[in-house]
Amino acid sequence: MQLLHSNIIGEGKPFIILHGFLGMGDNWKTMAKHIATLGHEVHLVDQRNHGRSFHSDSFDYELLVADLKYYLEQKNITKATLLGHSMGGKTAMLFAVTYPEKVTQLIIADIAPKAYPVHHDFILQGLQALDFSIIKSRKEAEEVLKKYIPDFGVRQFLMKNLYWIQKGELALRINLAALVENITEIGEALPSLTVFEGKTLFLKGEKSPYIKDSDKPLIDAHFPNNTIITIANAGHWLHAENSVAFFEAVKTFVG
């Protein structure tokens, strides 16, 4: 197996952060610095086909869980707090129900254990439209993305995947082909009858549609020891849109 890339911040009790689809650990660097002040060694992990981690044609949650298990073993971590956002939340949930003995407590940011339909079509079309034989600047790349993705914040989030291979040659860090090929995997539900009885916090954005009131029975079934908190004035990227409230919720939960 290959080891996931990570950035480790702080010292203390192990705390793993798993980013969302098309993201990377670096998206969480500011929040990680705050969490580290609570006495945690925070691991910002890039999941496969994302960030600086390895690329693979294969991509599903079982593989992401296996990658995380291998990472913990290689870092000699027997037990950790897991925080997962969106796709990373799905990875964290499946890991927790599969290896409950390895999870101190679980924090899920703006995702439920249900199935979600594919809804990243325009984003993926925009990324696929980036022709780096023609595009020679980040500004030119954004002009192409703007045709597909009008939201400035989403474009800026996606632009973090751009990097210079060498002078004058841009590329994407994500393995776009594999993610497009396996896009239906992203919305997969947590397998039925799986349970994690440990302490679990769900954080949902007030303006986000990802966790609905009607999802509570399913959340209770999988995670009987759960608390659900709404982060005010925040959408799906709640850790960035209201970082103060997000951190306070995490701080209170982890004690």
C-alpha positions, 0 to 999 in steps of 0.5 A: 500500500501507499502512504497518504500525504499529510501535514502534521500540526501541534503535539498531543492527542492524535486528531485526524482531519479528512477533507471533502471532494476536490479538496485537500488537507491544506484547506483545513490548515487554519482550523488545524492550528486552532485545534492544536492549541487544545492539546492535539497533534492534528493530521491534515490528510490528503485522501487518494486522488487528492492533494499531494497523495498518490493517484489511483484508478480505483476510488471508493469509500472502502479503499479510503478507509483502508488508506486511513487504517494504513496511515494510522498504522504507519504513524503508530496511532492506535486511536484518534479523534476523526473529523471529516467534512463532506466526502471526508465525513463519509470516510470517517463514518465508515471508518468508525463503524468498521474500526470503532476501537480506533476512534476516540470520538467522531466529528462529521461536518455537513454530511449525513449517512444517506445516499446523495445523487450526483450533483457535481456535474458543472464543477467536473465539466469546468475542470475538464474544460481546462486545457493546459496546453493553451492555458498559461496562467491562473487567471486564464484558468479562472476565466474558463471555470467562470463559464461553468461555475459562477460562484466565486468562492467555489472557483477559489476553492477549486483553484487551490488544485492548480499548481505549476509542474514547471515554469509556464506549465500548470496542472491539477493536483487531483486525479480528475479522470479517476474522480469523474469515472467513479463519481457515483461512489461519492454519494454512496450511503453508509451500509445499513445496520452499521453502528458506531456507539462512540461519542459523535458530533454532527455539525451542519451549516444553517444555509446548507441542504446537506443535513435535513431534519428528516435525516435525524432518524437515520443518524440516530440509527447509525450513531446513537450517541450523537449531538447535532449542532447547526452552525449559523450563517454558514453553508456547506463550507461551514469551517471557513464560513463561520470558523469561530462558531465551528471551532467553539463547537469542536472545542466544547465537544472534545473537552 
